[in-house]
Amino acid sequence: MRRILMLSLLVAAACGGPSRGELEVDWTFEGATCFQAGVATIQVDVANEVLSPNQFTCEQASLGANLGVYYVGDYQVTVTGLDLGGHTAYQSTQTLRVDSGKTNTYAVDVTRVASGSASLTWAFDGKNCTDAIVTKVQIFVDPDSGGNGGVDAGTVPCSTMGTNGASVENIAPGTHTFAILAFRTLTDGDHLVYRTHNPPAAFIVVNVITDVFVSAESPP
């Protein structure tokens, strides 16, 4: 859904003229939608201008936004994608031209910022994958304090080449929390057998692998 800035439209009605034009920005994040890229909030800044509001949730403005009416000229526009934890995951700055008497629409593909990764290892009530009879694990980044929600980082085999764990790539720098759901695959499907109740926090550094141990216990 595109969110139109109502304040800007009121200004447009009062000040429209041949020396002004509307500026509209459509965004993607390295070719993906905000939902696909794990972007929770989009922030838009125009150099030397004040936008109100300048932040939108992915639900409010998944496709882009009309930024209002501007005098003819070039404007430096920065689009930032924030993840669920409020970290800057994507950011791009472009100079966009406003021509008079029209809606000037630009497609901006926002690039990922330099990132780090986490190497997760896990246990289930202190047991390894084999002893706990865990088949697969679903990983979440930035869940709440009870281990609920967060960004789904994917589902992987519980053990790979003898290692009870997996890696999560492309994490924005800063402090993040991690949680897992553990499943036992039976003939009738996957059964939830363990979940993280107290997500550990770890500090992610650009171009560095951070080791994180994640514990999961029997539900609830």
N, C-alpha and C positions, 0 to 999 in steps of 0.2 A: 504494500500500500504506500502511495506517495503522500507525504504530509505537506500541506501548504502552510507557509508562515502567514497567519492572518494579519499580524501587525504590518508585515511588508505589503500585503495586498491593500490595506487601508492607505498606506503611503502611496502606493501606485495609483489609487483612485484620485488622490489629491494632487499628485505631482506629475502625472503622466504627461509626456510631451515628446517632441521629436528628438530631444537631446538625451533621452533616457530609454532604457530597455530592461526587460526582466532577465534574471540569471537563474537558470535551472541546472542542477547537477544530478546526473544519474550515476550510481556507483556499483561497482563489483569489487571483489577482493581476490586478486590474482585469478580472475575469471569466474569466481564462485559468488553465490549470494551470501548475504551476511549470515544466514542460518547455516549454510554449508561450511562457511569459514570459521564458525564459532565466535562470531562478533556479536556481542550483546548490545553495544551502544555505539552509535556513530556520532562523532563530533565534527562540526564544520566551522572553520574559521576563515574569515576574509581579512587580509591585512588592512589595518587602519579603518576597519568598519566594525560595528557592533551588531551581532545577530542575537535576537531574542525570540525563542530559545536557540541555542546552538548545539544542543544534544538531542538525539532521538534514539529510542529503543529500536531494535530490529523490527519489532512488530509494528511500530509507528511508521517507519520509513525504510522499508526493505529495499525499495527501488531507487530512492533519491528524494530530493526536496527542491521546491522553488524557494530561492533565497531572497526574492524580492526585486525591487527596482533600483537601478544604479545609473549614474551618469555614464555616458559613452566613454569607454576607455578600457584599459587592461587592469585586471584584478588578480592578486595572488591568493589562491584558494587552497587551503589545507584540509584534507579529509583524513580523519583518524578513526580507526576501528579499535574499540576497547573490548577485551574479553570479559567473561563473567566476573572476574576478580577485579576489574577496573584497570588492568594493565594494557598498555599500548601494544597491540599485536600487529596492526597495519597502519601505515601512514604514507601519504603522498602529497606533494605540493605542486600545483600547476598554475601557470598564468593563463587566465581565461579572458577573452575579449567580449565586451558588451557593446553591441551595435544598437542603434536607435530604432524605436517603434516595433520591436519584435521580442519574442521569447527566445533567448539565446540558450540553447540546450547543449550540454557537453556530457559525454560519457567519460568517467574517470575510473580507471582500474587501479585500485589502491594496492600497493605492494607490501609484503610482509617485512617487518622490521627484523633486525638481527636478533637471533634467538638462541636459546640453549636447549638442553634435553635432560630428561630424568631417566636413570636406570633403576627400575623398580624391582625389588625382590619382595616375596610375600610368604606368609604362613597363615594357617587356619587353626585357631586355638592351639598354636604352637606346633602344628603338624605340617609336613610337607605335602605336595600335591598327591603323591601316591598314598600316603597313610590317611589323608583326609578324603580320598577318593573324589578329588576335584578334577573335572575335565577341562573346563574353560573358565576364563576370568574376564570380566568387563571392567574397564578402567575409567575413572572419572577424575577430572581435574577441577579444582576449586569447588568441592561440595560444601555444604554448610557444616556446622560444628558437630552435627549428628551423623554425618556421612551421607546425607540426602542431596540429590540434585547434582549440579556441576555440569561440566562439558564432557560429553561422551567421547573418550579418546580411542574407543574401539574395543573389540572383543578378541582375545588371543588364546591359544592353548595354554593351559596352566603351566606346563613345563616344556621348554624347548632346548634340545640338546643337553638335557640334564640340569638346566637352570630353571629354578622356580621363580620366574619373573619375566619382565619384558621392558622395552624402552619406549618412551614417549618423546617424540620429536617436536620441534617448532613451538617451544613454550616461550612466551614473552618473559624478559628478565623481571626479577622481583620475587616476592614470596608467594608460593602457591601451596595448596593442600591437595591431598590425593586420597582416593577411596576406591575400593573394589567390591564387586559382587562376584561370588564364586558359585559355579553351577556344576552339578553332577548330571551327566547325560545318561538317561535310561531309555528303555525301549519306547516309552511313551513321550519322551521329550526331555528338555532341560529342567532340572529342579534346583531352585535356589537353596543352597546349604550353608553359606557363610556370607557375612557382609561386614564392612568396616563401620565400627561404632564411633571411633575417635580418630579422625583423619590426621595423619602427620603433616607437618608443614616443612617446606624446604625452600631454600633460597636458590633461584635459578640465575645463572650467569651466562652471558653471551659466549657462544662457542665453547662451552664447558659442559661436561656430563656430571650431573649431580646424582649421587647414590641415595636412594630413598627406600626405607623398609616400611611396608604396609602390612598391618595385621588385620585379619578378618575373624569374626566370631560368629557363633550361631545366631540366627535371627531370633527375636525381632531386633 
